[in-house]
Amino acid sequence: MKALAAILLLAATPAPVDHPRTYLASITDVPLKPGERFSAFSISTWGVTFDAVCHIPPGWTIKAGGSATPEGVLEGEASLGTTWLSAKSSPELKDFVLVTLYDPVQPRDKPTKDGVVPATFKGHAHIENEDDDAGKRARLTAANVSLKPASRCPAALP
């Protein structure tokens, strides 16, 4: 009888829920060398819902959204060279989008018997160098997306 009571007590106790969870996302640690700046980024997402773009860096266009599937995209592009960002973790891209994740972050693609479940975040940044007109692409992963628990966008600065 004691065993039955213990089982019933466990069944009545709510299990901790860890997802879905809402976060403020930032783009961090863009791999820049001295003299480089980045002018655009594109990140494919999986299992992420975009709730709000909290702020847009001056001179940038931000695109955030998804389809009826778990796939989505977060993209940004600067309009002119003066708006390119030179900090690896630019304050302009700190806490700039509010997202909901439905599973823990998956840092890389995960093979399954039915195919591949994509990484939660993966993409690239377009890196500009004053000595190279063509620029280059640098890989971005889940390690370049910082997540801070939040329920809403931060208050706008005056």
Secondary structure as a PSIPRED ss2 file (coil, helix, strand):
# PSIPRED VFORMAT (PSIPRED V4.0)

   1 M C   1.000  0.000  0.000
   2 K H   0.000  1.000  0.000
   3 A H   0.000  1.000  0.000
   4 L H   0.000  1.000  0.000
   5 A H   0.000  1.000  0.000
   6 A H   0.000  1.000  0.000
   7 I H   0.000  1.000  0.000
   8 L H   0.000  1.000  0.000
   9 L H   0.000  1.000  0.000
  10 L H   0.000  1.000  0.000
  11 A H   0.000  1.000  0.000
  12 A H   0.000  1.000  0.000
  13 T C   1.000  0.000  0.000
  14 P C   1.000  0.000  0.000
  15 A C   1.000  0.000  0.000
  16 P C   1.000  0.000  0.000
  17 V C   1.000  0.000  0.000
  18 D C   1.000  0.000  0.000
  19 H C   1.000  0.000  0.000
  20 P C   1.000  0.000  0.000
  21 R E   0.000  0.000  1.000
  22 T E   0.000  0.000  1.000
  23 Y E   0.000  0.000  1.000
  24 L E   0.000  0.000  1.000
  25 A E   0.000  0.000  1.000
  26 S E   0.000  0.000  1.000
  27 I E   0.000  0.000  1.000
  28 T C   1.000  0.000  0.000
  29 D C   1.000  0.000  0.000
  30 V C   1.000  0.000  0.000
  31 P C   1.000  0.000  0.000
  32 L C   1.000  0.000  0.000
  33 K C   1.000  0.000  0.000
  34 P C   1.000  0.000  0.000
  35 G C   1.000  0.000  0.000
  36 E E   0.000  0.000  1.000
  37 R E   0.000  0.000  1.000
  38 F E   0.000  0.000  1.000
  39 S E   0.000  0.000  1.000
  40 A E   0.000  0.000  1.000
  41 F E   0.000  0.000  1.000
  42 S E   0.000  0.000  1.000
  43 I E   0.000  0.000  1.000
  44 S E   0.000  0.000  1.000
  45 T E   0.000  0.000  1.000
  46 W E   0.000  0.000  1.000
  47 G C   1.000  0.000  0.000
  48 V E   0.000  0.000  1.000
  49 T E   0.000  0.000  1.000
  50 F E   0.000  0.000  1.000
  51 D E   0.000  0.000  1.000
  52 A E   0.000  0.000  1.000
  53 V E   0.000  0.000  1.000
  54 C C   1.000  0.000  0.000
  55 H C   1.000  0.000  0.000
  56 I C   1.000  0.000  0.000
  57 P C   1.000  0.000  0.000
  58 P C   1.000  0.000  0.000
  59 G C   1.000  0.000  0.000
  60 W E   0.000  0.000  1.000
  61 T E   0.000  0.000  1.000
  62 I E   0.000  0.000  1.000
  63 K E   0.000  0.000  1.000
  64 A E   0.000  0.000  1.000
  65 G E   0.000  0.000  1.000
  66 G E   0.000  0.000  1.000
  67 S C   1.000  0.000  0.000
  68 A C   1.000  0.000  0.000
  69 T C   1.000  0.000  0.000
  70 P C   1.000  0.000  0.000
  71 E E   0.000  0.000  1.000
  72 G E   0.000  0.000  1.000
  73 V E   0.000  0.000  1.000
  74 L E   0.000  0.000  1.000
  75 E E   0.000  0.000  1.000
  76 G E   0.000  0.000  1.000
  77 E E   0.000  0.000  1.000
  78 A E   0.000  0.000  1.000
  79 S C   1.000  0.000  0.000
  80 L C   1.000  0.000  0.000
  81 G H   0.000  1.000  0.000
  82 T H   0.000  1.000  0.000
  83 T H   0.000  1.000  0.000
  84 W C   1.000  0.000  0.000
  85 L E   0.000  0.000  1.000
  86 S C   1.000  0.000  0.000
  87 A C   1.000  0.000  0.000
  88 K C   1.000  0.000  0.000
  89 S C   1.000  0.000  0.000
  90 S C   1.000  0.000  0.000
  91 P H   0.000  1.000  0.000
  92 E H   0.000  1.000  0.000
  93 L H   0.000  1.000  0.000
  94 K C   1.000  0.000  0.000
  95 D C   1.000  0.000  0.000
  96 F C   1.000  0.000  0.000
  97 V E   0.000  0.000  1.000
  98 L E   0.000  0.000  1.000
  99 V E   0.000  0.000  1.000
 100 T E   0.000  0.000  1.000
 101 L E   0.000  0.000  1.000
 102 Y C   1.000  0.000  0.000
 103 D C   1.000  0.000  0.000
 104 P C   1.000  0.000  0.000
 105 V C   1.000  0.000  0.000
 106 Q C   1.000  0.000  0.000
 107 P C   1.000  0.000  0.000
 108 R C   1.000  0.000  0.000
 109 D C   1.000  0.000  0.000
 110 K E   0.000  0.000  1.000
 111 P E   0.000  0.000  1.000
 112 T E   0.000  0.000  1.000
 113 K C   1.000  0.000  0.000
 114 D C   1.000  0.000  0.000
 115 G E   0.000  0.000  1.000
 116 V E   0.000  0.000  1.000
 117 V E   0.000  0.000  1.000
 118 P C   1.000  0.000  0.000
 119 A C   1.000  0.000  0.000
 120 T C   1.000  0.000  0.000
 121 F E   0.000  0.000  1.000
 122 K E   0.000  0.000  1.000
 123 G E   0.000  0.000  1.000
 124 H E   0.000  0.000  1.000
 125 A E   0.000  0.000  1.000
 126 H E   0.000  0.000  1.000
 127 I E   0.000  0.000  1.000
 128 E E   0.000  0.000  1.000
 129 N E   0.000  0.000  1.000
 130 E C   1.000  0.000  0.000
 131 D C   1.000  0.000  0.000
 132 D E   0.000  0.000  1.000
 133 D E   0.000  0.000  1.000
 134 A E   0.000  0.000  1.000
 135 G E   0.000  0.000  1.000
 136 K E   0.000  0.000  1.000
 137 R E   0.000  0.000  1.000
 138 A E   0.000  0.000  1.000
 139 R E   0.000  0.000  1.000
 140 L E   0.000  0.000  1.000
 141 T E   0.000  0.000  1.000
 142 A H   0.000  1.000  0.000
 143 A H   0.000  1.000  0.000
 144 N H   0.000  1.000  0.000
 145 V E   0.000  0.000  1.000
 146 S E   0.000  0.000  1.000
 147 L E   0.000  0.000  1.000
 148 K E   0.000  0.000  1.000
 149 P E   0.000  0.000  1.000
 150 A C   1.000  0.000  0.000
 151 S C   1.000  0.000  0.000
 152 R C   1.000  0.000  0.000
 153 C C   1.000  0.000  0.000
 154 P C   1.000  0.000  0.000
 155 A C   1.000  0.000  0.000
 156 A C   1.000  0.000  0.000
 157 L C   1.000  0.000  0.000
 158 P C   1.000  0.000  0.000
